[in-house]
Amino acid sequence: MRTIPFYKTIYFRFMAVFLVAIGPLVAVEHWLALAMFDDALAQGRSLLERAAYQAAAVQDAMAAQVRQTLEAAASDPALRDGPPEAADAVLARLAEALPFADNIHASDVSGEMRFSLVKPFAGTRVGGRRYFIEALRRGDFAMGEYVVGQITAKPSIHFAHSLLDASGTPSGVLGVAVGLDWYQSLFHRCGMPPGAFLAFFDRQGVLLTRYPPSPSLRPGDRFDALFSGQFAWGQSSGVFMAANPDGVETLYAYKTLSLERDGRDPYGVMFVGMAARDAQEAARSRALLAAGVSAGAVALAVAAAAVLCRLVFVKRLRVLADFADSLGGREACLLPPRFGDDEIGVLGRRLADLSEALQDKSEHLGEAMAKLARERDAMAETVEQLRLAEEELVRRADHDALTGLENRGCFVTRLGVEMARLRRQGEPFTLLILDIDDFKHVNDRFGHGLGDDVLRAVAGALRAGLRDIDGAYRVGGEEFAVILPATDGVSALTAAERLRRAVAALDIPLPDGLGAARVTVSLGAAEADPAMDAEKDLFAAADRALYAAKAAGKNRCILAGRENA
């Protein structure tokens, strides 16, 4: 190994790092010793002002979202004329767009509430609410006052927008109630300094909400002294000192609220405040903290030097250890750029050369493994295709291609299974035979294409009207069979009547838009008996009942044994 110059050794660099670390720490010690109380107090004012800006931005964004959502729904006729189901659907969509709303409701011009998301609301009137009056007067979006909801019985702040008829004339008011818990969450989201409070006032100087609550100033109260002092609506923001309702000097930061980009037409103001004594105490705490840091700066110098040395040297050694562990991996190992020219750097480059040699040998193995994987995937794909083809062949063998119902072979098998269950367990079942009335006339008049449509439609009605345990089968040209397990003859006759009505209600489109065709079916039902032969006797009994239904005028259901009833 070649000799490394001293200025590149670890020992030299350790000493250099220590000197670099101790110098700035001594300078920091002197700077912190000069920290003043006024600087800490100014920092507190800045924190309050930043919190007020952040809270106002979130409030304005929420109000803009409410206005945009209400404007989009203001002309919806469902909110003016109903019916209630349509209006409730509109209110539900608004609730999805405004998840923070406690209630959304629509009232007519007299103030009588017509629709509400929260129910019941019959007899509720809002004609005396300021948000209702302002929305009708402006014919637009309006900010309301703090109220306790008549329906929800919860304190909330209301926003509103006038409902417009087809000519654009206000015909009512659409209101949104935002619960005070949203403002509590706003307080926690805006990073308020310890001991601070958040207060939201409307344009008339009425408190809408304050968090944490104050027993001296409640929602709905006016605080005229705050607005007659240093505060001015013409200034969008500011910081000043004033007495609170209890006479305690308080530091206030404010930001006016407006939905206009230029700040015109403010609808309220957001205050963030803190008692002056609390702000001064926080400033003193920060000054004491600075003094403590200054006193410990020199003591930390050695520890800081050790940390820096750890980052400069020990970290590189760990990188080198991880590098050695990764030798022989699937990817080439690379050292970070500028790894160094000292002993650690020389060792790292030797390991990098070894990694490249191992990588060359592993690439060939990787290519062979990739080829085997591709062949395995191709074989798996072929096996899957064969499986799907086999499933399709089985399905085609068991199902009628036109209607999708199971065929006569499946019917005979199922009939035998149900007859065996009847003889073994005594569980009743009933067979229905169904035939489309005058099907030959449909084919002769409209062609076999419409006849196929009729068969598919009837099959669909059977599938829709049966239980999961029932079975429907196509057993002939226009003849179908239905097996109803766990069903006696009387219950089966009810099910057959339901199927008959479902088929009679079908509208089957005629060719070239000539309207729709209607078809009817006749059904014969026969309850199974243990003495019967499944295929012969039971099918014959149901078939006789079917022909009795045909002879009785078609479009009807008859149970075997009641042909003459």
LONULUM-763166 format. One record per residue (C-alpha): residue number from 1; residue in three letters; x, y, z. Coordinates in nm, 2 decimals, decimal comma, padded with zeros to 4 digits. Example, Ala and Ser with C-alpha at 12.3 -4.5 7.8 and 13.67 -1.06 7.14 Angstrom:
2
    k    r      c1      c2      c3
    1  ALA   01,23  -00,45   00,78
    2  SER   01,37  -00,11   00,71
# end
This chain:
565
    k    r      c1      c2      c3
    1  MET   00,00   00,00   00,00
    2  ARG   00,13   00,34  -00,09
    3  THR   00,21   00,60   00,18
    4  ILE  -00,07   00,85   00,23
    5  PRO   00,03   01,22   00,29
    6  PHE  -00,04   01,33   00,65
    7  TYR  -00,29   01,60   00,54
    8  LYS  -00,51   01,32   00,40
    9  THR  -00,50   01,09   00,71
   10  ILE  -00,79   01,04   00,95
   11  TYR  -00,59   01,19   01,24
   12  PHE  -00,53   01,52   01,05
   13  ARG  -00,90   01,54   00,95
   14  PHE  -01,02   01,47   01,30
   15  MET  -00,82   01,77   01,44
   16  ALA  -00,95   01,99   01,16
   17  VAL  -01,31   01,90   01,22
   18  PHE  -01,27   01,97   01,59
   19  LEU  -01,14   02,32   01,53
   20  VAL  -01,42   02,39   01,28
   21  ALA  -01,68   02,27   01,54
   22  ILE  -01,55   02,47   01,84
   23  GLY  -01,53   02,80   01,66
   24  PRO  -01,90   02,85   01,56
   25  LEU  -02,01   02,72   01,90
   26  VAL  -01,81   02,99   02,08
   27  ALA  -01,96   03,25   01,85
   28  VAL  -02,31   03,12   01,92
   29  GLU  -02,24   03,15   02,30
   30  HIS  -02,16   03,52   02,27
   31  TRP  -02,47   03,58   02,04
   32  LEU  -02,71   03,41   02,27
   33  ALA  -02,57   03,60   02,57
   34  LEU  -02,68   03,92   02,39
   35  ALA  -03,04   03,80   02,33
   36  MET  -03,29   04,06   02,45
   37  PHE  -03,64   04,04   02,60
   38  ASP  -03,78   04,27   02,33
   39  ASP  -03,67   04,03   02,06
   40  ALA  -03,85   03,74   02,23
   41  LEU  -04,17   03,95   02,26
   42  ALA  -04,15   04,05   01,89
   43  GLN  -04,13   03,69   01,81
   44  GLY  -04,45   03,63   02,01
   45  ARG  -04,63   03,90   01,81
   46  SER  -04,51   03,74   01,49
   47  LEU  -04,64   03,40   01,59
   48  LEU  -04,98   03,55   01,67
   49  GLU  -04,99   03,73   01,34
   50  ARG  -04,89   03,42   01,15
   51  ALA  -05,16   03,21   01,33
   52  ALA  -05,43   03,48   01,24
   53  TYR  -05,33   03,47   00,87
   54  GLN  -05,34   03,09   00,87
   55  ALA  -05,68   03,07   01,04
   56  ALA  -05,83   03,34   00,81
   57  ALA  -05,70   03,16   00,50
   58  VAL  -05,86   02,83   00,61
   59  GLN  -06,19   03,01   00,70
   60  ASP  -06,19   03,20   00,36
   61  ALA  -06,13   02,87   00,18
   62  MET  -06,42   02,70   00,36
   63  ALA  -06,65   03,00   00,29
   64  ALA  -06,55   03,00  -00,08
   65  GLN  -06,62   02,63  -00,10
   66  VAL  -06,96   02,68   00,06
   67  ARG  -07,05   02,97  -00,17
   68  GLN  -06,94   02,78  -00,49
   69  THR  -07,14   02,48  -00,38
   70  LEU  -07,45   02,68  -00,30
   71  GLU  -07,43   02,88  -00,62
   72  ALA  -07,42   02,56  -00,82
   73  ALA  -07,74   02,44  -00,65
   74  ALA  -07,93   02,77  -00,62
   75  SER  -08,11   02,72  -00,95
   76  ASP  -08,20   02,36  -00,91
   77  PRO  -08,58   02,33  -00,95
   78  ALA  -08,60   02,04  -00,70
   79  LEU  -08,52   02,28  -00,41
   80  ARG  -08,82   02,50  -00,52
   81  ASP  -09,09   02,27  -00,63
   82  GLY  -08,99   01,93  -00,50
   83  PRO  -09,08   01,65  -00,49
   84  PRO  -08,93   01,58  -00,14
   85  GLU  -08,74   01,28  -00,27
   86  ALA  -08,56   01,49  -00,54
   87  ALA  -08,49   01,77  -00,30
   88  ASP  -08,35   01,53  -00,04
   89  ALA  -08,12   01,39  -00,32
   90  VAL  -07,99   01,74  -00,39
   91  LEU  -07,93   01,80  -00,02
   92  ALA  -07,75   01,47   00,01
   93  ARG  -07,51   01,57  -00,28
   94  LEU  -07,45   01,90  -00,11
   95  ALA  -07,37   01,72   00,22
   96  GLU  -07,11   01,51   00,04
   97  ALA  -06,95   01,83  -00,10
   98  LEU  -06,96   02,00   00,24
   99  PRO  -06,88   01,72   00,50
  100  PHE  -06,83   01,98   00,78
  101  ALA  -07,20   02,09   00,76
  102  ASP  -07,43   02,00   01,05
  103  ASN  -07,74   02,07   00,84
  104  ILE  -07,85   02,19   00,50
  105  HIS  -08,20   02,32   00,44
  106  ALA  -08,41   02,52   00,19
  107  SER  -08,69   02,77   00,28
  108  ASP  -08,94   02,96   00,07
  109  VAL  -08,96   03,35   00,06
  110  SER  -09,18   03,35   00,37
  111  GLY  -08,92   03,18   00,58
  112  GLU  -09,10   02,85   00,61
  113  MET  -08,86   02,55   00,58
  114  ARG  -08,96   02,32   00,30
  115  PHE  -08,67   02,07   00,29
  116  SER  -08,40   01,98   00,54
  117  LEU  -08,12   01,72   00,56
  118  VAL  -08,19   01,67   00,93
  119  LYS  -08,54   01,56   01,01
  120  PRO  -08,80   01,61   01,14
  121  PHE  -08,84   01,98   01,05
  122  ALA  -09,21   02,04   01,01
  123  GLY  -09,33   02,38   01,12
  124  THR  -08,97   02,53   01,13
  125  ARG  -08,94   02,89   01,03
  126  VAL  -08,63   03,09   00,97
  127  GLY  -08,78   03,42   00,84
  128  GLY  -08,63   03,62   01,13
  129  ARG  -08,27   03,49   01,09
  130  ARG  -08,03   03,75   00,96
  131  TYR  -07,87   03,51   00,72
  132  PHE  -08,21   03,45   00,56
  133  ILE  -08,29   03,83   00,54
  134  GLU  -07,95   03,91   00,39
  135  ALA  -07,96   03,63   00,13
  136  LEU  -08,30   03,75   00,00
  137  ARG  -08,19   04,11   00,00
  138  ARG  -07,87   04,05  -00,18
  139  GLY  -08,00   03,78  -00,41
  140  ASP  -07,67   03,62  -00,36
  141  PHE  -07,44   03,46  -00,10
  142  ALA  -07,47   03,59   00,26
  143  MET  -07,30   03,53   00,59
  144  GLY  -07,53   03,49   00,88
  145  GLU  -07,51   03,51   01,26
  146  TYR  -07,45   03,27   01,54
  147  VAL  -07,76   03,07   01,61
  148  VAL  -07,87   02,75   01,80
  149  GLY  -08,03   02,53   01,54
  150  GLN  -08,41   02,47   01,58
  151  ILE  -08,37   02,13   01,43
  152  THR  -08,03   02,01   01,54
  153  ALA  -08,04   02,20   01,88
  154  LYS  -07,66   02,26   01,82
  155  PRO  -07,48   02,60   01,81
  156  SER  -07,37   02,68   01,46
  157  ILE  -07,27   02,95   01,22
  158  HIS  -07,49   02,99   00,91
  159  PHE  -07,41   03,06   00,55
  160  ALA  -07,69   03,11   00,29
  161  HIS  -07,76   03,17  -00,08
  162  SER  -08,08   03,28  -00,23
  163  LEU  -08,27   03,02  -00,44
  164  LEU  -08,35   03,15  -00,79
  165  ASP  -08,64   03,07  -01,01
  166  ALA  -08,62   03,04  -01,39
  167  SER  -08,62   03,42  -01,43
  168  GLY  -08,34   03,47  -01,18
  169  THR  -08,57   03,61  -00,91
  170  PRO  -08,51   03,50  -00,55
  171  SER  -08,77   03,24  -00,45
  172  GLY  -08,63   03,12  -00,12
  173  VAL  -08,30   03,06   00,07
  174  LEU  -08,06   02,77   00,08
  175  GLY  -07,88   02,76   00,42
  176  VAL  -07,58   02,57   00,55
  177  ALA  -07,51   02,53   00,93
  178  VAL  -07,14   02,49   01,02
  179  GLY  -07,10   02,35   01,37
  180  LEU  -06,86   02,52   01,62
  181  ASP  -06,66   02,20   01,65
  182  TRP  -06,52   02,28   01,30
  183  TYR  -06,37   02,60   01,45
  184  GLN  -06,23   02,40   01,74
  185  SER  -06,05   02,18   01,49
  186  LEU  -05,94   02,50   01,31
  187  PHE  -05,77   02,62   01,63
  188  HIS  -05,57   02,29   01,66
  189  ARG  -05,47   02,30   01,29
  190  CYS  -05,33   02,65   01,28
  191  GLY  -05,04   02,60   01,53
  192  MET  -05,16   02,84   01,79
  193  PRO  -04,90   02,95   02,05
  194  PRO  -04,95   02,82   02,40
  195  GLY  -05,21   03,03   02,59
  196  ALA  -05,36   03,19   02,27
  197  PHE  -05,72   03,20   02,17
  198  LEU  -05,91   03,22   01,84
  199  ALA  -06,21   03,45   01,79
  200  PHE  -06,43   03,50   01,49
  201  PHE  -06,65   03,82   01,46
  202  ASP  -06,90   03,91   01,19
  203  ARG  -06,92   04,25   01,01
  204  GLN  -07,14   04,40   01,29
  205  GLY  -06,88   04,32   01,56
  206  VAL  -07,08   04,02   01,70
  207  LEU  -06,88   03,72   01,83
  208  LEU  -06,96   03,41   01,63
  209  THR  -06,73   03,17   01,80
  210  ARG  -06,43   03,17   02,03
  211  TYR  -06,20   02,89   02,13
  212  PRO  -06,12   02,82   02,40
  213  PRO  -06,46   02,96   02,52
  214  SER  -06,47   03,26   02,75
  215  PRO  -06,74   03,31   03,02
  216  SER  -06,71   03,69   02,97
  217  LEU  -06,77   03,69   02,60
  218  ARG  -07,01   03,44   02,45
  219  PRO  -07,12   03,37   02,09
  220  GLY  -07,38   03,63   01,99
  221  ASP  -07,23   03,90   02,22
  222  ARG  -07,10   04,23   02,09
  223  PHE  -06,75   04,36   02,19
  224  ASP  -06,77   04,73   02,07
  225  ALA  -06,46   04,83   02,26
  226  LEU  -06,24   04,61   02,05
  227  PHE  -06,37   04,76   01,72
  228  SER  -06,36   05,12   01,84
  229  GLY  -05,99   05,12   01,92
  230  GLN  -05,69   05,05   01,70
  231  PHE  -05,88   04,81   01,48
  232  ALA  -05,99   04,94   01,14
  233  TRP  -06,19   04,75   00,87
  234  GLY  -05,99   04,94   00,61
  235  GLN  -05,68   04,75   00,71
  236  SER  -05,67   04,39   00,62
  237  SER  -05,44   04,29   00,91
  238  GLY  -05,26   04,42   01,21
  239  VAL  -05,14   04,37   01,57
  240  PHE  -05,23   04,59   01,87
  241  MET  -05,27   04,59   02,24
  242  ALA  -05,62   04,63   02,40
  243  ALA  -05,81   04,53   02,71
  244  ASN  -06,03   04,22   02,69
  245  PRO  -06,39   04,22   02,84
  246  ASP  -06,24   04,14   03,18
  247  GLY  -06,01   04,44   03,16
  248  VAL  -05,69   04,24   03,11
  249  GLU  -05,44   04,38   02,86
  250  THR  -05,43   04,15   02,56
  251  LEU  -05,21   04,13   02,26
  252  TYR  -05,44   04,09   01,94
  253  ALA  -05,34   04,00   01,59
  254  TYR  -05,62   04,01   01,33
  255  LYS  -05,69   03,94   00,96
  256  THR  -06,01   04,05   00,79
  257  LEU  -06,21   03,78   00,60
  258  SER  -06,33   03,84   00,24
  259  LEU  -06,43   03,62  -00,05
  260  GLU  -06,28   03,88  -00,29
  261  ARG  -05,92   03,86  -00,40
  262  ASP  -05,87   04,24  -00,34
  263  GLY  -06,02   04,21   00,01
  264  ARG  -06,33   04,41  -00,07
  265  ASP  -06,66   04,36   00,11
  266  PRO  -06,53   04,18   00,42
  267  TYR  -06,78   03,95   00,59
  268  GLY  -06,59   03,92   00,92
  269  VAL  -06,26   03,92   01,10
  270  MET  -06,04   03,65   01,26
  271  PHE  -05,86   03,74   01,58
  272  VAL  -05,58   03,55   01,75
  273  GLY  -05,50   03,69   02,10
  274  MET  -05,30   03,62   02,41
  275  ALA  -05,30   03,80   02,75
  276  ALA  -05,01   04,04   02,76
  277  ARG  -04,87   03,89   03,08
  278  ASP  -04,87   03,55   02,91
  279  ALA  -04,69   03,69   02,61
  280  GLN  -04,43   03,86   02,84
  281  GLU  -04,39   03,54   03,04
  282  ALA  -04,33   03,34   02,72
  283  ALA  -04,07   03,60   02,61
  284  ARG  -03,89   03,57   02,95
  285  SER  -03,90   03,19   02,91
  286  ARG  -03,73   03,22   02,57
  287  ALA  -03,47   03,46   02,71
  288  LEU  -03,39   03,22   03,00
  289  LEU  -03,37   02,93   02,75
  290  ALA  -03,12   03,13   02,54
  291  ALA  -02,91   03,20   02,85
  292  GLY  -02,90   02,83   02,94
  293  VAL  -02,80   02,74   02,58
  294  SER  -02,52   03,00   02,60
  295  ALA  -02,39   02,86   02,92
  296  GLY  -02,38   02,50   02,78
  297  ALA  -02,24   02,60   02,44
  298  VAL  -01,87   02,54   02,54
  299  ALA  -01,95   02,22   02,71
  300  LEU  -02,12   02,09   02,39
  301  ALA  -01,82   02,17   02,18
  302  VAL  -01,64   01,85   02,24
  303  ALA  -01,97   01,65   02,20
  304  ALA  -02,04   01,83   01,87
  305  ALA  -01,69   01,76   01,75
  306  ALA  -01,74   01,39   01,83
  307  VAL  -02,07   01,39   01,64
  308  LEU  -01,91   01,56   01,33
  309  CYS  -01,63   01,31   01,34
  310  ARG  -01,89   01,03   01,35
  311  LEU  -02,06   01,18   01,04
  312  VAL  -01,73   01,23   00,86
  313  PHE  -01,54   00,91   00,95
  314  VAL  -01,76   00,65   01,12
  315  LYS  -02,04   00,69   00,87
  316  ARG  -01,80   00,63   00,59
  317  LEU  -01,67   00,31   00,76
  318  ARG  -02,03   00,19   00,80
  319  VAL  -02,09   00,26   00,43
  320  LEU  -01,78   00,05   00,36
  321  ALA  -01,91  -00,23   00,58
  322  ASP  -02,25  -00,23   00,40
  323  PHE  -02,06  -00,23   00,07
  324  ALA  -01,87  -00,54   00,18
  325  ASP  -02,20  -00,71   00,28
  326  SER  -02,35  -00,65  -00,06
  327  LEU  -02,06  -00,81  -00,25
  328  GLY  -02,19  -01,09  -00,47
  329  GLY  -02,53  -00,94  -00,50
  330  ARG  -02,74  -00,92  -00,82
  331  GLU  -02,64  -00,55  -00,88
  332  ALA  -02,30  -00,39  -00,91
  333  CYS  -02,18  -00,22  -00,59
  334  LEU  -02,08   00,14  -00,63
  335  LEU  -01,91   00,37  -00,38
  336  PRO  -02,05   00,72  -00,33
  337  PRO  -01,87   00,99  -00,53
  338  ARG  -01,58   01,17  -00,35
  339  PHE  -01,55   00,88  -00,11
  340  GLY  -01,20   01,01  -00,02
  341  ASP  -00,83   00,95  -00,08
  342  ASP  -00,74   00,83   00,27
  343  GLU  -00,71   00,48   00,40
  344  ILE  -01,08   00,43   00,39
  345  GLY  -01,10   00,55   00,03
  346  VAL  -00,82   00,31  -00,08
  347  LEU  -01,00   00,01   00,08
  348  GLY  -01,33   00,11  -00,07
  349  ARG  -01,19   00,12  -00,42
  350  ARG  -01,03  -00,23  -00,37
  351  LEU  -01,37  -00,36  -00,27
  352  ALA  -01,53  -00,19  -00,58
  353  ASP  -01,29  -00,37  -00,81
  354  LEU  -01,38  -00,70  -00,64
  355  SER  -01,76  -00,62  -00,68
  356  GLU  -01,72  -00,56  -01,06
  357  ALA  -01,55  -00,90  -01,10
  358  LEU  -01,82  -01,08  -00,91
  359  GLN  -02,09  -00,90  -01,11
  360  ASP  -01,95  -01,02  -01,44
  361  LYS  -01,98  -01,38  -01,33
  362  SER  -02,33  -01,34  -01,18
  363  GLU  -02,47  -01,18  -01,50
  364  HIS  -02,45  -01,51  -01,69
  365  LEU  -02,62  -01,69  -01,41
  366  GLY  -02,89  -01,42  -01,40
  367  GLU  -02,96  -01,45  -01,78
  368  ALA  -03,00  -01,83  -01,74
  369  MET  -03,24  -01,78  -01,45
  370  ALA  -03,44  -01,52  -01,65
  371  LYS  -03,47  -01,76  -01,94
  372  LEU  -03,60  -02,04  -01,71
  373  ALA  -03,85  -01,80  -01,56
  374  ARG  -03,98  -01,70  -01,91
  375  GLU  -04,03  -02,06  -02,00
  376  ARG  -04,20  -02,14  -01,68
  377  ASP  -04,44  -01,84  -01,73
  378  ALA  -04,52  -01,95  -02,09
  379  MET  -04,60  -02,30  -01,96
  380  ALA  -04,82  -02,17  -01,69
  381  GLU  -05,01  -01,95  -01,95
  382  THR  -05,06  -02,26  -02,17
  383  VAL  -05,20  -02,46  -01,88
  384  GLU  -05,44  -02,18  -01,79
  385  GLN  -05,56  -02,15  -02,15
  386  LEU  -05,63  -02,53  -02,15
  387  ARG  -05,82  -02,50  -01,82
  388  LEU  -06,04  -02,22  -01,95
  389  ALA  -06,11  -02,40  -02,28
  390  GLU  -06,21  -02,71  -02,08
  391  GLU  -06,45  -02,50  -01,86
  392  GLU  -06,61  -02,35  -02,17
  393  LEU  -06,66  -02,69  -02,33
  394  VAL  -06,83  -02,81  -02,01
  395  ARG  -07,05  -02,50  -01,99
  396  ARG  -07,16  -02,54  -02,35
  397  ALA  -07,25  -02,90  -02,30
  398  ASP  -07,48  -02,82  -02,00
  399  HIS  -07,64  -02,49  -02,12
  400  ASP  -07,87  -02,39  -02,40
  401  ALA  -07,68  -02,16  -02,63
  402  LEU  -07,97  -01,93  -02,71
  403  THR  -08,12  -01,86  -02,36
  404  GLY  -07,82  -01,94  -02,13
  405  LEU  -08,04  -02,18  -01,93
  406  GLU  -07,94  -02,53  -01,84
  407  ASN  -08,06  -02,79  -02,10
  408  ARG  -08,28  -03,10  -02,08
  409  GLY  -07,99  -03,32  -01,97
  410  CYS  -07,93  -03,11  -01,66
  411  PHE  -08,31  -03,10  -01,60
  412  VAL  -08,33  -03,48  -01,60
  413  THR  -08,03  -03,51  -01,36
  414  ARG  -08,17  -03,25  -01,12
  415  LEU  -08,52  -03,41  -01,13
  416  GLY  -08,36  -03,74  -01,02
  417  VAL  -08,17  -03,57  -00,74
  418  GLU  -08,48  -03,40  -00,60
  419  MET  -08,69  -03,72  -00,63
  420  ALA  -08,42  -03,91  -00,43
  421  ARG  -08,42  -03,64  -00,17
  422  LEU  -08,80  -03,66  -00,15
  423  ARG  -08,79  -04,04  -00,09
  424  ARG  -08,50  -04,01   00,16
  425  GLN  -08,60  -03,70   00,36
  426  GLY  -08,96  -03,65   00,27
  427  GLU  -08,88  -03,29   00,15
  428  PRO  -09,15  -03,18  -00,10
  429  PHE  -09,08  -03,02  -00,43
  430  THR  -09,29  -02,91  -00,73
  431  LEU  -09,23  -02,92  -01,11
  432  LEU  -09,35  -02,64  -01,34
  433  ILE  -09,39  -02,69  -01,71
  434  LEU  -09,42  -02,35  -01,90
  435  ASP  -09,51  -02,30  -02,27
  436  ILE  -09,52  -01,97  -02,46
  437  ASP  -09,87  -01,91  -02,59
  438  ASP  -09,90  -01,87  -02,97
  439  PHE  -09,53  -01,88  -03,03
  440  LYS  -09,57  -02,01  -03,38
  441  HIS  -09,77  -01,71  -03,46
  442  VAL  -09,49  -01,48  -03,34
  443  ASN  -09,24  -01,66  -03,56
  444  ASP  -09,47  -01,66  -03,87
  445  ARG  -09,55  -01,29  -03,83
  446  PHE  -09,22  -01,13  -03,72
  447  GLY  -08,96  -01,39  -03,81
  448  HIS  -08,73  -01,62  -03,62
  449  GLY  -08,51  -01,33  -03,50
  450  LEU  -08,79  -01,19  -03,29
  451  GLY  -08,88  -01,54  -03,18
  452  ASP  -08,52  -01,58  -03,04
  453  ASP  -08,56  -01,24  -02,86
  454  VAL  -08,89  -01,37  -02,70
  455  LEU  -08,71  -01,69  -02,58
  456  ARG  -08,43  -01,49  -02,43
  457  ALA  -08,67  -01,25  -02,26
  458  VAL  -08,88  -01,53  -02,11
  459  ALA  -08,56  -01,70  -01,99
  460  GLY  -08,45  -01,37  -01,83
  461  ALA  -08,78  -01,33  -01,65
  462  LEU  -08,75  -01,69  -01,51
  463  ARG  -08,40  -01,62  -01,38
  464  ALA  -08,51  -01,29  -01,22
  465  GLY  -08,82  -01,44  -01,05
  466  LEU  -08,67  -01,76  -00,90
  467  ARG  -08,48  -01,83  -00,58
  468  ASP  -08,11  -01,93  -00,57
  469  ILE  -08,21  -02,29  -00,49
  470  ASP  -08,47  -02,31  -00,78
  471  GLY  -08,37  -02,43  -01,13
  472  ALA  -08,49  -02,32  -01,47
  473  TYR  -08,44  -02,52  -01,78
  474  ARG  -08,52  -02,51  -02,15
  475  VAL  -08,66  -02,85  -02,24
  476  GLY  -08,81  -02,79  -02,58
  477  GLY  -08,86  -02,53  -02,86
  478  GLU  -09,07  -02,29  -02,66
  479  GLU  -09,11  -02,51  -02,36
  480  PHE  -08,94  -02,45  -02,02
  481  ALA  -08,93  -02,64  -01,69
  482  VAL  -08,88  -02,51  -01,34
  483  ILE  -08,79  -02,72  -01,03
  484  LEU  -08,90  -02,56  -00,70
  485  PRO  -08,73  -02,75  -00,41
  486  ALA  -08,88  -02,73  -00,06
  487  THR  -09,21  -02,61  -00,21
  488  ASP  -09,55  -02,78  -00,20
  489  GLY  -09,81  -02,75  -00,48
  490  VAL  -10,01  -02,46  -00,33
  491  SER  -09,69  -02,25  -00,28
  492  ALA  -09,57  -02,35  -00,62
  493  LEU  -09,89  -02,23  -00,78
  494  THR  -09,83  -01,89  -00,62
  495  ALA  -09,47  -01,88  -00,76
  496  ALA  -09,60  -01,99  -01,10
  497  GLU  -09,85  -01,70  -01,10
  498  ARG  -09,57  -01,46  -01,02
  499  LEU  -09,37  -01,59  -01,32
  500  ARG  -09,68  -01,57  -01,54
  501  ARG  -09,73  -01,20  -01,45
  502  ALA  -09,36  -01,12  -01,50
  503  VAL  -09,36  -01,27  -01,86
  504  ALA  -09,69  -01,08  -01,94
  505  ALA  -09,53  -00,76  -01,84
  506  LEU  -09,23  -00,79  -02,08
  507  ASP  -09,20  -00,54  -02,36
  508  ILE  -09,00  -00,70  -02,64
  509  PRO  -08,89  -00,45  -02,91
  510  LEU  -09,02  -00,51  -03,26
  511  PRO  -08,79  -00,47  -03,57
  512  ASP  -08,75  -00,12  -03,73
  513  GLY  -08,89   00,06  -03,42
  514  LEU  -09,25  -00,06  -03,48
  515  GLY  -09,32  -00,08  -03,11
  516  ALA  -09,31  -00,37  -02,87
  517  ALA  -09,45  -00,72  -02,86
  518  ARG  -09,62  -00,88  -02,56
  519  VAL  -09,64  -01,26  -02,50
  520  THR  -09,81  -01,48  -02,24
  521  VAL  -09,73  -01,82  -02,10
  522  SER  -09,94  -02,11  -01,97
  523  LEU  -09,80  -02,31  -01,68
  524  GLY  -09,88  -02,65  -01,54
  525  ALA  -09,76  -02,75  -01,19
  526  ALA  -09,73  -03,09  -01,03
  527  GLU  -09,62  -03,17  -00,68
  528  ALA  -09,39  -03,47  -00,66
  529  ASP  -09,50  -03,79  -00,49
  530  PRO  -09,26  -04,06  -00,37
  531  ALA  -09,45  -04,32  -00,57
  532  MET  -09,39  -04,13  -00,89
  533  ASP  -09,11  -04,20  -01,15
  534  ALA  -08,92  -03,87  -01,17
  535  GLU  -08,91  -03,84  -01,55
  536  LYS  -09,23  -04,02  -01,65
  537  ASP  -09,51  -03,97  -01,39
  538  LEU  -09,42  -03,62  -01,26
  539  PHE  -09,34  -03,47  -01,60
  540  ALA  -09,66  -03,62  -01,74
  541  ALA  -09,87  -03,48  -01,45
  542  ALA  -09,73  -03,13  -01,50
  543  ASP  -09,77  -03,16  -01,88
  544  ARG  -10,14  -03,25  -01,84
  545  ALA  -10,19  -02,95  -01,62
  546  LEU  -10,02  -02,74  -01,88
  547  TYR  -10,25  -02,86  -02,15
  548  ALA  -10,55  -02,80  -01,92
  549  ALA  -10,43  -02,44  -01,89
  550  LYS  -10,40  -02,41  -02,27
  551  ALA  -10,75  -02,55  -02,31
  552  ALA  -10,89  -02,31  -02,04
  553  GLY  -10,79  -02,01  -02,25
  554  LYS  -10,41  -01,99  -02,21
  555  ASN  -10,22  -01,73  -02,00
  556  ARG  -10,29  -01,91  -01,67
  557  CYS  -10,15  -02,15  -01,42
  558  ILE  -10,31  -02,49  -01,32
  559  LEU  -10,20  -02,73  -01,05
  560  ALA  -10,22  -03,10  -01,13
  561  GLY  -10,53  -03,25  -00,97
  562  ARG  -10,72  -02,93  -01,01
  563  GLU  -10,77  -02,93  -01,39
  564  ASN  -11,15  -02,92  -01,35
  565  ALA  -11,15  -02,68  -01,06
# end
